[in-house]
Amino acid sequence: MKYNFDEIVNRRNTYSMKWDGGEFIKKMGLTSRYDEETLPLFTADMDLPVPQPLIEALHKTVDHRIFGYSVFPNEYYEAIQHWFKKRHNWDIKTEEIIYSPGTVHAVNIAVRAFTEPGDGIIIQRPVYPPFTRAIESNGRNVRNNALICDENGHYSIDFADFEAKAKEENTKLFILCNPHNPTGRVFGAEELQKLSDICSENGVIIIADEIHGDLVRMNQTFLPIAKVAESTDHIITFTAINKTFNVAGLHCTNVIISNSNLRTKFIKELGMHLASPFTISALIAVYNEGEGWLEQLKEYIDGTMEWVVNFLAERMPKVKTRIPEGTYLMWLDFSGYGISPEEVHDRIYNKANVILEDGSMFGEEGLVYQRICLPSPRPIIKEAFERIAKEFEDLK
């Protein structure tokens, strides 16, 4: 089936956080302006229709007319195993799969299960803000192994600093984000192997957030760290259909833990969580029949990113960016304008009426950046950049 991702689907009055959550968004501090003309491109969900097999599976669930407590059938686990074996040659055992109603929830569970108050947890800023909140709100300490950004906007790992922090007393956990949010790095085999080795040698557990792993450029390959590491005894992987297939509202993360002791601790802290019948039928449908849609989506997002790079080169050459190796995010450096982050924010959010995410939310390393989520119909993306460019014309 051929999908038309240029189709604009009106999401207003559908309980959408992006399109109906004006008051919530203001309370978050993202913007002081939100109205019917606002273009919200800040949150990582898509304004694109989902695969047809998913729609059909959900209709079938609705047509049953009863939505009681649900259990996970064998087909649920088989669909996960089929997907990761086919796409990554990763063999996952049924008993290694644990359902969680969301990745951020699972991160908090892991922090509480595997560390004690006062322990150190490594993250790599600029990075997804809920990692910091999960650490600090649970009384743990951030060990920031800041990524290194070169003059071309390419990020790499400071391994000397990483190893030093892994050796620090009470460093117990490392939260790896791969593909990395917001920089878009897809870490290679050598990088992942080195991270795994350092953590293994120092008794540090790795929490690998790989929920963007299906969303890489057409010329890129994503490697789960569990496939690269010599041993997976210290590795816990988070996977999800939420980002890949635009079903964040169905709350479906799967945690893969091969070490039975770690698995027992995680399950004990997690408690019992049952998925809705819609979540179960969705996962089975997309992992068994959604691959064609995904390949079309990746091609479309790649095209959008190429358009953005070309637009900025012509209309806003002072904005530095690069096409990321993975995710559907772009990380925009506005430092070339020589104005404050506050003024950049005002021009984009209040004057252009486009909502992105201030880079400062991802750590001080992101102070001069803005993060944009691009999985919207291309006409919306074009309109957003036209508005933004207009507000920076006086600074050419």
Buried (B, 14 or more C-beta within 10 A) or exposed (E): EEBEBEEEEEBEEEEBBBBBBBEEBEEBEBBEBBEEEBBBBBBBBBBBBBBBBBEEBBEEBEEEEEEEEBEBEEBBBBBBBBBBEEBBEBEBEEEBBBBBBBBBBBBBBBBBBBBEEEBBBBBBBBBBBBBBEBBEEBEBBBBBBBBEBEEEBEBEBBBEBBBBBBEEEEBBBBBBBBBBBBBBBBBEEEBBBBBBBBBBEBEBBBBBBBBBBBBBBEEBEBBBBBBBBEEBBBBBBBBBBBBBBBBBBBBBBBBBBBBEEBBEBBBEBBEEEBBBBBBBBBBBBBBBBBBBBBEBBBEBBBEBBEBBBEBBEEBBEBBBBBEBBBBBBBBBBBBEBEBEBEEBBBBBBEBBBBBBBBBBBBBEBBBBBBBBBBBBBBEBBBBBBEBBBEBBEEEE
